[in-house]
């Protein structure tokens, strides 16, 4: 009998080169009206950097697949690689982590995605470039329990419709964490994805962009996202915590798990939160309890460079949950 996978992540994979910027050659300004930060570097110069760390097999969906596997789920990844040395490095890294790779397609004449992460303290700006791959779902012998769908290239609109149609016609549920392009394209273009989504993730600013609103009240934003289709929407608000709403339309708030030390690198914090929340739901937790799992993995991820090194096992996460501070508890909000 063919195996049923608990968690199949779908999305682009890449190599991340983390470049630590020299603080004497770069600075960050903050717009006092919007809070938006801008990175500044002298143009036309040779700029020194402090160090570089290269990490293969990352990206929203690959990060999620590693996270779910470490939490004990049977996990696969649907993605595309170029036929080059970077693609081989990505495959080796996935297999080392125990992620099922038979759904990974290798393309002759294509290159593997390679991104540059400009690090300034714990924050980062990412230079991205998605190779134009022919997207399509594989033939699954058994429908997976959950898809986890995130960032793909701008030519991937038909792929969204294919995924939505698969979920609609099978027992597979969909967790959707939209990437930059998927938010930019707008609701109407991929409305079928929203309508067939079980769990939806974004941060506060992304929710405002999706909904085209300046609304600040996050429970109001969550319920507006829910009207688009997702059964369990989740919105994060950085260090201010995270919110969800359950099937009874009760909104819940969870503070961030306290950092044991100042964050080293925030790359992957959102991926770890979203994948951990989804894994908790697959493992039978309700939305309020799942909301307590996500921030713990995020807390540990930001203590390391890259999105995967700090991902916890289920035993490690449950130990931290058992020893949580008194104030780390989900509360109802209106």
C-alpha positions as CSV (number, residue, x, y, z in Angstrom):
1,X,0.0,0.0,0.0
2,X,1.3,3.4,-0.9
3,X,2.2,5.8,1.9
4,X,0.1,8.7,2.8
5,X,2.1,11.8,3.7
6,X,1.0,14.0,6.5
7,X,2.5,17.2,5.2
8,X,3.6,17.9,1.6
9,X,5.1,21.3,1.1
10,X,4.8,23.0,-2.3
11,X,7.0,25.9,-3.4
12,X,10.4,27.1,-4.7
13,X,13.7,25.9,-3.2
14,X,16.9,27.9,-3.2
15,X,20.4,28.5,-1.9
16,X,20.7,31.4,0.6
17,X,24.0,33.3,0.9
18,X,23.9,35.2,4.1
19,X,26.1,38.3,3.8
20,X,26.8,40.1,7.1
21,X,27.1,43.8,6.2
22,X,29.7,46.0,7.7
23,X,27.9,48.4,10.0
24,X,30.4,51.2,9.1
25,X,29.4,50.9,5.4
26,X,25.6,50.5,5.8
27,X,22.9,52.0,7.9
28,X,19.1,51.8,8.4
29,X,16.7,54.7,8.6
30,X,13.1,54.5,9.9
31,X,10.1,56.5,8.5
32,X,8.5,57.9,11.6
33,X,5.1,58.0,9.9
34,X,4.9,54.5,8.6
35,X,7.6,52.7,10.6
36,X,9.0,51.4,7.3
37,X,12.8,50.8,7.4
38,X,15.2,51.5,4.5
39,X,18.7,50.1,4.1
40,X,21.3,52.5,2.9
41,X,24.7,51.8,1.4
42,X,27.1,54.0,-0.7
43,X,26.5,53.5,-4.4
44,X,29.4,52.9,-6.8
45,X,31.9,51.9,-4.1
46,X,33.7,48.7,-3.1
47,X,31.9,47.8,0.1
48,X,33.5,45.5,2.7
49,X,31.4,42.8,4.3
50,X,32.1,40.9,7.5
51,X,31.4,37.3,6.5
52,X,29.2,35.1,4.4
53,X,27.4,31.8,5.3
54,X,25.8,29.7,2.4
55,X,22.9,27.4,3.2
56,X,21.3,25.0,0.7
57,X,17.7,23.7,0.4
58,X,15.9,26.7,1.9
59,X,12.8,28.8,1.0
60,X,9.4,29.0,2.6
61,X,8.2,25.6,1.6
62,X,11.5,23.7,2.1
63,X,11.9,25.3,5.5
64,X,8.4,24.2,6.4
65,X,9.0,20.6,5.2
66,X,12.1,20.3,7.5
67,X,10.2,21.8,10.4
68,X,7.3,19.4,10.0
69,X,9.6,16.4,9.7
70,X,11.5,17.3,12.9
71,X,8.1,17.5,14.6
72,X,7.4,13.9,13.7
73,X,5.3,14.1,10.5
74,X,5.8,12.1,7.3
75,X,6.9,14.9,5.0
76,X,7.5,15.5,1.3
77,X,8.4,18.4,-0.9
78,X,7.1,19.4,-4.3
79,X,9.7,21.7,-5.9
80,X,12.0,22.2,-8.9
81,X,15.8,22.3,-9.2
82,X,18.3,23.1,-11.9
83,X,20.7,20.4,-13.1
84,X,23.7,22.0,-11.4
85,X,25.9,21.6,-8.4
86,X,23.6,23.7,-6.3
87,X,20.7,21.5,-7.1
88,X,22.7,18.4,-6.0
89,X,23.5,20.2,-2.7
90,X,19.8,20.9,-2.1
91,X,18.9,17.3,-2.7
92,X,21.5,16.1,-0.3
93,X,20.4,18.5,2.4
94,X,16.8,17.5,2.1
95,X,17.6,13.8,2.2
96,X,19.8,14.4,5.2
97,X,16.9,16.0,7.0
98,X,14.6,13.0,6.1
99,X,12.3,14.9,3.7
100,X,10.9,12.7,0.9
101,X,12.4,13.9,-2.4
102,X,10.6,11.8,-5.1
103,X,8.4,14.8,-5.9
104,X,11.4,17.0,-6.6
105,X,12.0,17.6,-10.3
106,X,15.4,18.3,-11.8
107,X,15.5,20.3,-15.0
108,X,18.2,20.2,-17.7
109,X,19.2,23.6,-18.9
110,X,17.8,25.3,-15.8
111,X,19.7,26.8,-12.8
112,X,18.9,26.4,-9.1
113,X,17.5,29.5,-7.4
114,X,20.2,31.4,-5.6
115,X,19.4,34.3,-3.3
116,X,21.5,36.8,-1.4
117,X,20.6,37.8,2.2
118,X,22.0,41.1,3.3
119,X,22.2,40.9,7.1
120,X,22.2,44.0,9.2
121,X,22.1,42.8,12.8
122,X,19.2,40.4,13.2
123,X,17.3,42.0,10.3
124,X,17.8,41.2,6.6
125,X,17.0,42.3,3.1
126,X,16.8,39.5,0.5
127,X,17.8,39.8,-3.1
128,X,15.5,37.3,-4.9
129,X,15.4,35.8,-8.4
130,X,13.1,32.9,-9.3
131,X,14.1,30.7,-12.2
132,X,11.2,30.1,-14.7
133,X,10.3,26.4,-14.0
134,X,7.3,24.5,-15.6
135,X,5.1,24.1,-12.5
136,X,2.8,21.1,-12.1
137,X,1.6,18.7,-9.4
138,X,3.0,15.2,-9.4
139,X,0.7,12.2,-9.4
140,X,0.3,11.3,-5.8
141,X,-0.4,7.6,-5.2
142,X,-2.4,8.6,-2.1
143,X,-3.8,12.1,-1.5
144,X,-1.7,13.8,1.3
145,X,-3.4,14.9,4.5
146,X,-2.1,18.5,4.0
147,X,-0.5,20.6,1.4
148,X,1.6,23.6,2.6
149,X,1.8,26.0,-0.3
150,X,4.0,29.1,-0.3
151,X,6.3,31.2,-2.6
152,X,6.6,30.4,-6.3
153,X,7.6,32.5,-9.3
154,X,5.4,35.1,-11.0
155,X,4.6,32.8,-13.9
156,X,2.9,30.3,-11.6
157,X,-0.7,31.5,-11.7
158,X,-2.0,28.4,-13.5
159,X,-0.3,26.3,-10.8
160,X,-2.4,28.0,-8.1
161,X,-5.6,26.9,-9.9
162,X,-4.3,23.3,-10.3
163,X,-3.6,23.2,-6.5
164,X,-7.0,24.6,-5.6
165,X,-8.7,22.1,-7.9
166,X,-6.8,19.2,-6.4
167,X,-7.7,20.2,-2.8
168,X,-11.4,20.8,-3.9
169,X,-11.6,17.3,-5.3
170,X,-9.6,15.3,-2.8
171,X,-9.4,14.9,1.0
172,X,-6.3,16.9,1.2
173,X,-6.4,20.2,3.2
174,X,-4.5,23.3,2.3
175,X,-2.3,25.5,4.4
176,X,-1.4,28.7,2.4
177,X,1.4,31.1,3.4
178,X,1.5,33.6,0.4
179,X,4.8,34.9,-0.7
180,X,5.6,38.3,-2.0
181,X,4.3,37.7,-5.5
182,X,1.1,35.9,-4.3
183,X,0.2,38.9,-2.2
184,X,1.0,41.4,-4.9
185,X,-1.1,39.6,-7.5
186,X,-4.3,40.3,-5.5
187,X,-7.2,38.3,-4.2
188,X,-9.2,38.1,-7.4
189,X,-6.5,36.4,-9.4
190,X,-6.2,33.4,-7.0
191,X,-9.6,33.6,-5.3
192,X,-10.0,29.8,-5.7
193,X,-6.9,29.2,-3.5
194,X,-8.3,31.4,-0.7
195,X,-11.7,29.7,-1.0
196,X,-10.2,26.2,-0.6
197,X,-7.7,27.1,2.1
198,X,-8.0,25.4,5.6
199,X,-5.2,27.4,7.3
200,X,-4.0,30.8,6.2
201,X,-0.9,32.7,7.4
202,X,0.3,36.3,6.9
203,X,1.6,39.1,9.1
204,X,-0.3,42.3,10.0
205,X,1.2,44.4,7.2
206,X,0.5,41.7,4.6
207,X,-3.1,41.4,5.8
208,X,-3.5,45.1,5.3
209,X,-2.1,44.9,1.8
210,X,-4.3,41.9,0.9
211,X,-7.4,43.6,2.2
212,X,-6.4,47.0,0.9
213,X,-7.1,48.6,4.3
214,X,-5.4,50.6,7.1
215,X,-7.3,48.7,9.7
216,X,-5.1,48.2,12.8
217,X,-7.3,45.9,14.9
218,X,-6.0,42.4,14.2
219,X,-9.1,40.4,15.2
220,X,-11.0,42.5,12.6
221,X,-8.4,41.8,10.0
222,X,-8.5,38.1,10.8
223,X,-12.3,37.9,10.3
224,X,-12.0,39.8,7.1
225,X,-9.4,37.3,5.8
226,X,-11.8,34.5,6.9
227,X,-14.5,36.0,4.7
228,X,-12.2,35.3,1.7
229,X,-12.5,31.6,2.4
230,X,-9.8,30.3,4.8
231,X,-11.3,28.3,7.8
232,X,-8.5,29.1,10.2
233,X,-6.7,32.4,9.4
234,X,-3.6,33.3,11.5
235,X,-2.0,36.8,11.6
236,X,1.4,37.5,13.2
237,X,2.5,40.9,14.5
238,X,6.2,40.4,15.0
239,X,7.3,40.8,18.7
240,X,3.7,41.8,19.6
241,X,2.4,38.3,19.3
242,X,0.1,36.3,17.0
243,X,-3.7,35.9,16.6
244,X,-6.1,33.3,15.2
245,X,-9.8,32.6,15.1
246,X,-11.3,29.2,15.8
247,X,-14.3,27.6,14.1
248,X,-16.7,29.2,16.6
249,X,-15.4,32.7,15.4
250,X,-13.6,33.2,18.7
251,X,-10.4,35.2,18.3
252,X,-7.3,34.2,20.3
253,X,-4.1,36.0,21.1
254,X,-0.7,34.5,22.0
255,X,2.4,36.6,23.1
256,X,5.8,35.7,21.7
257,X,7.8,33.2,23.6
258,X,10.6,35.1,25.5
259,X,13.9,35.1,23.7
260,X,16.7,33.6,25.8
261,X,19.1,36.0,24.2
262,X,19.0,38.8,21.5
263,X,18.0,37.4,18.1
264,X,20.8,36.5,15.8
265,X,18.9,36.4,12.5
266,X,15.1,36.6,11.9
267,X,15.2,34.7,8.6
268,X,12.7,31.9,8.7
269,X,10.8,33.0,11.8
270,X,7.5,33.1,9.9
271,X,8.1,29.8,8.2
272,X,8.8,28.1,11.5
273,X,5.7,29.6,13.1
274,X,3.4,28.7,10.2
275,X,4.7,25.1,9.7
276,X,4.6,24.4,13.4
277,X,1.1,25.7,13.7
278,X,0.0,23.5,10.8
279,X,1.8,20.5,12.2
280,X,0.0,21.0,15.6
281,X,-3.3,21.0,13.8
282,X,-2.4,17.8,11.9
283,X,-1.4,16.3,15.2
284,X,-4.9,17.0,16.6
285,X,-4.4,20.3,18.4
286,X,-7.1,23.0,18.4
287,X,-6.3,26.4,17.0
288,X,-5.7,28.0,20.5
289,X,-3.2,25.2,21.4
290,X,-1.6,25.3,18.0
291,X,-1.0,29.0,18.5
292,X,1.1,28.2,21.6
293,X,3.4,25.9,19.5
294,X,4.3,28.3,16.7
295,X,6.1,31.0,18.7
296,X,8.3,28.5,20.5
297,X,9.9,27.2,17.2
298,X,10.3,30.8,16.0
299,X,12.0,31.8,19.2
300,X,14.6,29.1,18.7
301,X,15.1,29.7,14.9
302,X,16.1,33.3,15.4
303,X,18.9,32.3,17.7
304,X,20.7,30.9,14.7
305,X,21.8,32.0,11.2
306,X,19.4,30.6,8.6
307,X,15.9,29.3,8.7
308,X,16.5,25.6,9.6
309,X,19.3,25.2,12.1
310,X,17.2,26.1,15.1
311,X,14.1,24.1,14.2
312,X,13.0,22.0,17.2
313,X,12.0,18.3,17.5
314,X,8.6,17.6,19.0
315,X,10.2,16.5,22.3
316,X,12.2,19.7,22.5
317,X,9.2,21.9,21.7
318,X,7.0,20.1,24.2
319,X,9.7,20.5,26.9
320,X,9.8,24.2,26.4
321,X,6.0,24.4,26.4
322,X,5.9,22.5,29.6
323,X,8.4,24.9,31.2
324,X,6.8,28.1,29.7
325,X,6.6,31.3,31.6
326,X,3.3,31.9,33.4
327,X,2.4,34.7,31.0
328,X,2.8,32.5,28.0
329,X,-0.8,31.5,27.5
330,X,-3.5,32.0,24.8
331,X,-6.2,34.5,25.7
332,X,-9.5,35.3,24.1
333,X,-9.8,38.7,22.4
334,X,-12.8,40.5,20.9
